[in-house]
Amino acid sequence: MEPTGLAYLAAGIGSGLAIIGGGLGIGKLAASAMEGIARQPNASGDIRGAMIVAAGLIEGATLFALVIMILLVIK
């Protein structure tokens, strides 16, 4: 197999894993936040704020992984 073919294969597998990981992370984050809000309705504003910050960090890491995959394909 040629090196470019391996690069395409690695980029495809890597981008799929990055998206799956980001989706699972945000899903677990949202489930935990909803459970926390259900237990402490008075703290919903604080929980929501922390959830948005954490979701942004997860999205940033996922986007970074996808950029790496695109660079792998271009090169």
C-alpha positions, 0 to 999 in steps of 0.5 A: 500500500502506498504512503498516500493511501495509508494517510487517507486511511489514517485520516478517515479512521482518526476523524471518525474516532475524534467525532465519536469521542466528542459526541460521547463526551458531550453526551455524558456531560449533558446527562450529568448536568441534567442529573445535577439540575434535577437534584439541585434546581437552585443551582441550575445557573451555575451548572449550566454555565459550567456545562457550556464551558466544558462543552466548549473545551470538548468541541475545541479538542474535537476540532483540533483533532479534525484539523490534524486529520485534514492536514494529514490528508493534504500533505 
